[in-house]
Amino acid sequence: MANDILRVQDVHISFAEERKSFLEKRKIREVLKGVSFTMREGEVLGLVGESGCGKSTLAKAILGLSHPDKGNIEHFSEHPQMVFQDPYGSLNPAKKIGWILEEPLRIKGGFTPQERREKALAMLKKVGLEETIADRYPNQLSGGQRQRVCIGAALMLSPKLLIADEAVSALDVTIQAQILELLLSLKEEMGLAILFISHDMRVVYQMSDRVIIMKDGEIVERGDVDSVYFNPQHPYTRTLLEAAGIIEDEER
Amino acid sequence: MKKKKSKNFIIGATITGIMLILVMIGCIWTPYDPEAMDVNLKLSGVSLSHIMGCDNFGRDIFSRVLKGSGTTLFVAVGTVFIGSFFGIVIGAFTGYYGGILDEILMRINDALFAFPSILLGLVFISLLGSGKYNVIVALGIAFIPSFARIVRSEFIRCKNMDYVRSAKLAGAGDLRIMFVHILPNTMNVMLSSIMIGFNNAVLAEAGMSYLGIGVQPPDASLGRMLSEAQSYLFSAPGYAIFPGVVLILMVLGFSLLAEGVKEN
C-alpha cells in the first residue's frame, strides 16, 4: 500500500460575514464543518460539490494560504502546488512565460541562469508546448496554452501533491479533454497525487480513482469512483448524478 | 500583435522630444551668455540677432528660455523622482499589508491631500528656505501622497490575483512578491501618473518661482521669467509670451503623452 501524502483531520473553518450596518452583530458563517480524509501517493482524488460548499477554502487551507480554526492538516510533499481555475488571472501579465516558469527555481536558488532556462524549456516540452512560447507574454496565448503553462509552473519544483481547483472549468470541451489527458500522463510520469476539485461529475469520473462528495462544508459520501457513481448512497449524490445525466442512463 | 500608437501619443512624444532637444542644446550652447547684460538692448523687440528680443536687463531672452526650460525640467524630474520613489514604497507596503499601518498612513495622506500641493510646497519652502534644490525637496514631499494613493490602489487590486498566490506557493517572500511580481503590473498606471506629475511639477515650479520663492535670480527658469516679465507686459510683450509659450508646449507635450500612454 502506498504511503499517505495528505491527512486532513476534522478541519473547521469559518468566516465573519460582512456587517450590513454598524450596529448589527457580526455573523459567523461556518464554511467547513469537520472535514477529514486522507490521500495516498500517486492517486487522483476527486472532490465534488456545488459552488460555495467550501471546496476552494479547503484547497487554500491545505496549501497553507489560510488557517483552519480547528483540526489538523498534514501533507508530506515538499512543495504542494495548485493549478487555479482562471488561466487568465494565474499568470503574471507583466512577465514572459519563460520567466514565469523559471521563477520557482529562482526563489529556491542554487541554479545557474542556464540551468533554469534549460529546465523551463524542458517543462514547456513536457506540457506539450513549443519552446518559442518562452519568449511570449501570457496575453499572447490561448486559454488552453495558458493552463498548460500554469501546470508547468506548478510542476517546476517536482511536487508530489498537486491541487487542481476547477482547473478545466473555464476551458471549452475539446481543450478540457486535452488538459485532462495531460494531467493524467504527468501523474504517471512524475508520480503525482492530484486533488481534483470540480463541480463536473463527468470530468471527475474520467480523472479520479476515488471521490469525495461535499455539501455545505461536510463530506456526505466518499469511496471508489465506480461504487459512488453506480451505487450512490446519499440523496445529494443521486441529485448530482441525475443532474449530470449519469444515473438516468442507468435506470432507463 | 502590434498595436497602433494613438494620435495623442505621437503628437505628445513629438512635442516632448523637441522640448528635450531644446533643453539639451540649452545645456551645452546658447547663442548668448544668458546672464550677460547690455543696457543698449534693454527691452528691445524681436530682431535677427536676438530672435526673441531682450529683457529689462538687456539679456537675450532666447538664451534664457533655453537655460530656463532646462532648470524647470530639472526641478520637475527631481520632484517626480522623489514623489514617485517614496510614493511607491509607501503605497506598496500599505496596499499589500493593509491593517493598522495602512489606516494610519492613509489618514496622514488624506490630511496632506486636503492641501493643494503648491500650498504644501510653500510650507516646506518656508521651513527649508528657497533655492532650486529646496524647491525639488519641497515639491517632491508634496507629491508623495498622490503617488502613494495610486500605487496603493493598484497593489490592492493585484494582491489577491491568482498569480500572486502561486508565487506565494512557490515560496516567494513578501518583498519579492511586492516588487518583482506586483510592481511591474502597476507600470501602466504609474507611467501616466508620472507624466501628469511632470506637468504638475512644471506648473508648480513656475508658480513658486513666479511668487518669488522658487528658483532665485540670476538663475533663469520659465516661471521666474514670467514673474519678471509681468511689469513689462505692454512695453515688451515678447518677454512674457515666449517663456509662456514654451511652458505651455512643455505641459501640453506631457499631457498628450500621458493620455497616449493610458490609451496604449
Boltz contact constraints between the chains, C-beta under 6 A:
constraints:
  - contact:
      token1: [A, 63]
      token2: [B, 169]
      max_distance: 6.0
  - contact:
      token1: [A, 81]
      token2: [B, 169]
      max_distance: 6.0
  - contact:
      token1: [A, 82]
      token2: [B, 169]
      max_distance: 6.0
  - contact:
      token1: [A, 84]
      token2: [B, 162]
      max_distance: 6.0
  - contact:
      token1: [A, 89]
      token2: [B, 161]
      max_distance: 6.0
  - contact:
      token1: [A, 89]
      token2: [B, 162]
      max_distance: 6.0
  - contact:
      token1: [A, 90]
      token2: [B, 162]
      max_distance: 6.0
  - contact:
      token1: [A, 90]
      token2: [B, 163]
      max_distance: 6.0
  - contact:
      token1: [A, 90]
      token2: [B, 166]
      max_distance: 6.0
  - contact:
      token1: [A, 91]
      token2: [B, 163]
      max_distance: 6.0
  - contact:
      token1: [A, 92]
      token2: [B, 163]
      max_distance: 6.0
  - contact:
      token1: [A, 92]
      token2: [B, 181]
      max_distance: 6.0
  - contact:
      token1: [A, 94]
      token2: [B, 184]
      max_distance: 6.0
  - contact:
      token1: [A, 94]
      token2: [B, 185]
      max_distance: 6.0
  - contact:
      token1: [A, 104]
      token2: [B, 170]
      max_distance: 6.0
  - contact:
      token1: [A, 107]
      token2: [B, 170]
      max_distance: 6.0
  - contact:
      token1: [A, 107]
      token2: [B, 171]
      max_distance: 6.0
  - contact:
      token1: [A, 107]
      token2: [B, 172]
      max_distance: 6.0
